[in-house]
Amino acid sequence: MNWSNRPAWLFPVIASAVCVVIAVVALVYASGQRPNAAPGVRESGQALIGGDFELVAHTGETVTNADFEGRPMLIYFGFTYCPDVCPMSLQLMAQALEELDETQRAQFQPLLISLDPERDTPEALAQYVETPVFPEGLIGLTGSAEQIQTAARAYRVYYARSEADASMAEYLIDHSSLIYLMDRQGRFVEVFPHATPPERIAQSLQRFLQEEGA
């Protein structure tokens, strides 16, 4: 195959895809789950995913991970200028939650943590989280570049400003696209890779509630 004849845009696309695959594999092994383990099954071993963070909510309030204890969380890392991957993932999250009954659905707290603090101000996130096809009650979180980096590192999230348009105002951010399920104490339960069917996510959420006796 002669790569010299391939269009220039192909290389960042391939690189981004490879990073997503690597991130998923790393998350699976870090969580102590075998790659072929049944969805939602928790095995022995301490997950190395998740941790403390301090961020600013779309309401303007400073919050920490402790503010969400008591409710299982569905966390997605993305940004409001994301053209398709982020909106699709948040829509899938919403569809999965709609598969649950009202009592089950009300127990989960959906969160969007921005990877673009430069543009994703609390005001911008406040408008974004109100998108009708996104999860009801979605909370947007942003902060300083250092605060975002700390949160992303805790969740093993890959992200980088696209080099192809780094000097442009309408830059993009390459990032892993994963939905994290965390329990009521903020501990890792499961990760859903990009484009996981909402029915599959809903089944895992229901199984999680059944396992903890909720």
C-alpha positions as CSV (number, residue, x, y, z in Angstrom):
1,M,0.0,0.0,0.0
2,N,1.4,3.4,-1.0
3,W,0.6,5.7,1.9
4,S,2.2,8.7,0.1
5,N,-0.9,8.8,-2.1
6,R,-3.4,8.9,0.8
7,P,-5.2,12.1,1.7
8,A,-3.7,14.1,4.5
9,W,-6.9,14.0,6.6
10,L,-6.7,10.2,6.8
11,F,-3.7,10.1,9.2
12,P,-5.3,11.9,12.1
13,V,-8.5,9.9,11.7
14,I,-6.5,6.6,11.9
15,A,-4.4,7.9,14.9
16,S,-7.6,8.9,16.8
17,A,-9.1,5.5,16.2
18,V,-6.0,3.7,17.4
19,C,-6.0,5.9,20.6
20,V,-9.6,5.0,21.3
21,V,-8.9,1.2,20.9
22,I,-5.8,1.6,23.2
23,A,-7.9,3.5,25.8
24,V,-10.6,0.8,25.9
25,V,-8.1,-2.0,26.3
26,A,-6.3,-0.2,29.0
27,L,-9.5,0.5,30.8
28,V,-10.6,-3.1,30.7
29,Y,-7.4,-4.4,32.2
30,A,-7.1,-1.5,34.7
31,S,-10.6,-2.4,36.0
32,G,-9.7,-6.0,36.6
33,Q,-12.2,-7.3,34.0
34,R,-11.3,-9.8,31.4
35,P,-11.9,-8.7,27.8
36,N,-14.5,-11.5,27.4
37,A,-16.1,-11.0,30.8
38,A,-19.9,-10.7,30.9
39,P,-21.1,-7.0,30.8
40,G,-21.5,-5.6,34.3
41,V,-19.7,-8.4,36.1
42,R,-17.3,-7.1,38.7
43,E,-14.2,-9.2,39.4
44,S,-11.6,-9.0,42.1
45,G,-9.0,-6.2,41.9
46,Q,-9.1,-2.5,42.6
47,A,-10.0,-0.4,39.5
48,L,-7.5,2.3,38.7
49,I,-10.2,4.5,37.2
50,G,-11.8,7.5,38.9
51,G,-10.7,9.7,41.7
52,D,-11.0,13.1,43.3
53,F,-11.8,16.2,41.2
54,E,-12.8,19.8,41.7
55,L,-14.6,21.5,38.8
56,V,-17.1,24.2,38.1
57,A,-20.7,23.2,37.2
58,H,-22.7,24.9,34.5
59,T,-24.6,26.7,37.3
60,G,-21.4,28.4,38.3
61,E,-20.9,26.5,41.5
62,T,-17.7,24.8,42.4
63,V,-18.2,21.1,43.0
64,T,-16.2,18.0,43.8
65,N,-16.7,14.3,43.3
66,A,-18.0,14.2,46.9
67,D,-21.0,16.2,45.9
68,F,-22.2,13.4,43.8
69,E,-21.8,10.6,46.3
70,G,-25.0,8.7,47.0
71,R,-26.0,8.5,43.3
72,P,-24.4,6.3,40.6
73,M,-22.8,8.5,37.9
74,L,-22.7,8.2,34.1
75,I,-19.7,10.3,33.1
76,Y,-18.7,11.4,29.6
77,F,-15.7,13.5,28.7
78,G,-16.2,15.7,25.6
79,F,-16.7,19.3,24.5
80,T,-19.5,21.5,23.2
81,Y,-17.8,22.2,19.8
82,C,-17.6,18.5,19.1
83,P,-19.4,18.0,15.7
84,D,-20.7,14.5,16.0
85,V,-19.0,12.0,18.4
86,C,-20.0,13.8,21.7
87,P,-23.6,14.6,20.7
88,M,-24.1,11.0,19.6
89,S,-22.7,9.6,22.8
90,L,-24.8,11.8,25.0
91,Q,-27.9,10.9,22.9
92,L,-27.1,7.2,23.4
93,M,-26.8,7.8,27.1
94,A,-30.2,9.5,27.1
95,Q,-31.8,6.7,25.1
96,A,-30.3,4.1,27.6
97,L,-31.8,6.0,30.5
98,E,-35.2,6.1,28.8
99,E,-35.1,2.3,28.7
100,L,-35.3,2.3,32.5
101,D,-38.4,2.9,34.6
102,E,-38.8,6.3,36.3
103,T,-37.6,5.1,39.7
104,Q,-34.5,3.5,38.2
105,R,-33.7,6.4,35.9
106,A,-33.9,9.0,38.8
107,Q,-31.1,7.2,40.6
108,F,-28.4,8.0,38.0
109,Q,-26.6,11.3,37.7
110,P,-25.4,12.0,34.1
111,L,-22.3,14.2,33.9
112,L,-20.4,15.9,31.0
113,I,-16.9,16.9,31.8
114,S,-15.5,19.3,29.3
115,L,-12.1,18.8,27.7
116,D,-12.1,22.3,26.3
117,P,-12.0,24.7,29.2
118,E,-10.9,27.5,26.9
119,R,-14.3,27.7,25.2
120,D,-16.6,25.7,27.5
121,T,-17.5,28.3,30.0
122,P,-20.3,27.6,32.5
123,E,-22.5,29.7,30.4
124,A,-21.7,27.7,27.2
125,L,-22.3,24.4,29.1
126,A,-25.6,25.7,30.5
127,Q,-27.0,26.1,27.0
128,Y,-25.5,22.8,25.8
129,V,-26.8,20.5,28.5
130,E,-30.3,21.7,27.7
131,T,-30.2,20.1,24.3
132,P,-33.5,18.1,24.1
133,V,-32.0,14.8,23.1
134,F,-29.4,14.8,25.9
135,P,-30.1,13.1,29.3
136,E,-32.5,14.9,31.5
137,G,-30.7,16.4,34.5
138,L,-27.3,16.4,32.7
139,I,-24.7,18.5,34.6
140,G,-21.9,20.1,32.6
141,L,-18.6,20.5,34.4
142,T,-15.6,22.7,33.4
143,G,-12.7,24.4,35.1
144,S,-9.1,25.4,34.6
145,A,-6.8,23.5,32.3
146,E,-5.1,22.0,35.3
147,Q,-8.4,20.9,36.9
148,I,-9.5,19.3,33.6
149,Q,-6.2,17.5,33.3
150,T,-6.5,16.1,36.8
151,A,-10.0,14.7,36.2
152,A,-9.0,13.3,32.8
153,R,-5.9,11.6,34.2
154,A,-8.0,10.0,37.0
155,Y,-10.3,8.5,34.4
156,R,-7.5,7.5,32.0
157,V,-9.0,9.8,29.3
158,Y,-6.9,10.6,26.2
159,Y,-7.4,14.0,24.7
160,A,-5.3,16.4,22.6
161,R,-5.9,19.5,20.6
162,S,-5.9,18.6,16.9
163,E,-2.6,19.6,15.4
164,A,-4.1,20.0,12.0
165,D,-6.1,23.1,13.1
166,A,-4.3,24.1,16.3
167,S,-3.9,27.7,15.2
168,M,-7.5,28.1,14.1
169,A,-10.3,29.5,16.3
170,E,-12.6,26.5,15.4
171,Y,-10.1,23.9,16.5
172,L,-11.1,20.3,17.4
173,I,-10.0,18.0,20.2
174,D,-9.2,14.4,19.6
175,H,-10.3,12.3,22.6
176,S,-11.4,8.9,23.7
177,S,-15.2,8.5,23.6
178,L,-16.3,6.4,26.6
179,I,-19.2,6.5,29.0
180,Y,-18.2,5.5,32.6
181,L,-20.5,4.0,35.1
182,M,-19.4,4.8,38.7
183,D,-21.2,3.5,41.8
184,R,-22.6,5.5,44.7
185,Q,-19.2,5.9,46.3
186,G,-17.6,7.0,43.0
187,R,-15.9,3.7,42.3
188,F,-15.6,2.3,38.8
189,V,-18.1,-0.3,37.7
190,E,-18.1,-0.4,33.9
191,V,-17.1,1.5,30.8
192,F,-19.2,1.6,27.6
193,P,-17.1,2.2,24.4
194,H,-18.3,4.6,21.7
195,A,-21.5,3.6,19.9
196,T,-22.5,1.0,22.4
197,P,-26.2,0.3,21.7
198,P,-28.4,2.0,24.2
199,E,-30.2,-1.3,24.9
200,R,-26.9,-2.8,26.0
201,I,-26.2,0.1,28.3
202,A,-29.7,0.0,29.8
203,Q,-29.3,-3.7,30.5
204,S,-26.0,-3.1,32.4
205,L,-27.6,-0.2,34.4
206,Q,-30.5,-2.4,35.4
207,R,-28.1,-5.3,36.3
208,F,-26.0,-2.8,38.4
209,L,-29.1,-1.7,40.4
210,Q,-30.2,-5.4,40.9
211,E,-26.7,-6.3,42.2
212,E,-26.6,-3.6,44.8
213,G,-30.2,-4.3,45.8
214,A,-31.6,-1.0,44.7
